[in-house]
Amino acid sequence: MERVNGSRRPTGIAAAISVALFGTLVIASPVFGANGDDTGVSLVQAILIGLGYYLSNSPWLAGNGGFFGLYRPLVAGFLVGVIMGDPVEGAKIGAAINILYLGFISAGGSIPAAPSVAGWVGTALAMGGGLDAGSAITLGVAVGLLGTFVFFTRMSVDAVFAHWADARAEEGDISGVARMNWLPPQIFLFIIS
């Protein structure tokens, strides 16, 4: 069996994209997030929150920021608070939503509710609507259930990309197989996020 060595260039590109996206989210968001006494969410804030939700489900941060960090409602709530100009309130709301997902487990590919969408979108809706942390729990349940539909849609569409990879494998195109395993799924995830 022949071992195929991968190039370091895609890894470097992925690292650069991760740093750029995360830098935009964390560093630039306080400037964009200042909206004074106005309640609601601006377009720039919504884009940054959507970008954070995308990063929480993507592999770009090598698992350190995605599933093990940004996926959690407490972390997401804090970052939404940073984006919206009130990190303390965001952390309070994120912590309240996080209580629902303390025992979260996704056994066998079944997901009862999506903590990432509850943390990112639920916190943004609660802060934009002027809700307190207690009221945000109810919102977190509804948004988390909506996230299951997004998750199953994503998994169903991603099955098509596996067939595309199979077609490349039959042609002997190793780089094509690798590309079909990361490029189309990430484009689709970005669009639905």
N, C-alpha and C positions, 0 to 999 in steps of 0.2 A: 504494500500500500504506500502510495506516494504522499508525502506531507506537503501541503501547500502553505507557503508563508504569505501572510497578508502584508500589505503595504502600511507603513506608518502614516502616510499622508491622510487617508480618511479619518484616522484617529485624531490627528492634529486639527483637521477641519472641524470635526465634531466638538473637540475641546474649545476651539475658537468660537464656534456658534454658541456653545453653552455659556461661556464667559460673557459674550456680548449680550445674549438674551437675559441672563441673570443680572448682569450689570445694569441693563436698562430697567429691569424690574425694581431692583433695590435702590440703586443710586439716584436715578432720575425721577423716581416716583414721588418723593416729597415735594419737588418743584411743581410737578403736574397735579399733585393731590391737593394743593391748597385751594379750597373753594369757600373759605370763610364760613359764614353762618348759613349758607345755602345748603339745604338738604338735597339729596339726589346724587346721581353719579354722572360725571361728564363723559364724553366720548373717549377721551384719552384715558381716563381712569378705567372705563369698561374694557378698552383694548388691553391695558396692562393687567387687569384681572383675568381676562381671557387668556393672555399669554402665560400668566402664572398657573392657570388651570391646565393649560397645555403642557407646561413643563412638569407639572405634578404627575402626569400620566406618561411622559415620554422618557426615553432612556438617556437623554442628553447629559444629564448631570451624574451619570454613572451610578445611579441608585442612591447616591448620597443626598441629593436634593429631591429626587422624584418620590418614589414609593416610601422611602424611609424618612422623608422630611416634609416636603411640600404637599404630600398626599394627606397629611394629618390636618384635621380642622383647626387645631390650636395654632399650628405654624401658619396655615393659610389665613386664619383670622388675623393674626398679627400682621402679616404682609399686606392683607387687604386694608387693615387699619393704617399702615404706613402709606399706602397708595392714596387713601382717602383723607389723610391728614390727622388721624387720631388713632395711633397705634395701641393705646391703652384700651380704648373701647373695642377696637378690633380684636384684641387678645381676649377680652372678657367674653365677647360674643363667640369667638372661636372656641374658647374653653367650654362654654355652655353647650355648644353643638358637639364638641369632642366627647362629652359625657355619653352621648348616645352611641358612640362608636368605640368605647373602651374594650368591649369584647368582640370587636369585628374580626371575622375570619372568612376567607373566601375559599371554602373547601370544594375541590373538584370543579373549579371554574364557575361555580354559582356565586353570585354576589347579591346579598340581601338588600343592600343600599350602598350608594357610592359616597364614601366619606370625603373624597376630594371635591366633588361638586357641591356637597353640603357646606364644606368649609369655605371654598372660594365664592361661590354664587350666593349661598345662604347668608354669609357674613356681609357681602356687598348689598344684598337686598335689605337685610336688617338695618345696616348702617344708613343706607340711602333712604329708607322709610322711617328712620328715627325710632326704631324699636329697641327695647332693652334686651339684656341677655336672656331673661326668662321667656320672653315672647319669641326670641330667635330660635329656641329649641323646637317649637312647633314648625317654624319655617324650615329648619334643618331637616326634619323628617320628610316633609313634602318634597323638598329639593333633592334630598338623597334618593328618594324613590324615583324621581324623574331621572336621576343619574343612572339607574339600572337600565333604563331604555337606551340611553346613550351608550352604555357599556356593551349591551347585547347587540346593538346596531353595529358598533365598531367591530366586535368579534365576528359577526356574520359577514361583513364586507371584507374583513381581513382574510377570511377563508378563500376568497377569490384570488388574492395575491399569492397564496400558497400554490395555486394551480399555475399561475404565471411563473413562479420559481421552478415548478416541475417541468414546464416547457423549456426553460433555459437549461435545466439539468439534462434533459434528453438531447439537447444540442451540444452538451459538453462545455457550456459557458459558465465556468465557476464564478467569475465576477458578476455575471448576470443573475445568478442564483442569490448571491449575497445582496446585490442591489435590490432585487425584488422582495427581499426579506426586511429591508429597512426603509427604502425610499417611498414606495406607494403607501405603506401603512402610516408613515409619519405625516405625509401630505394629507391623507384622509383624517388623521387624528387632529392635525392643526385646523382643518376646515370645520370639523364638528365641534372643536373646543371653542 
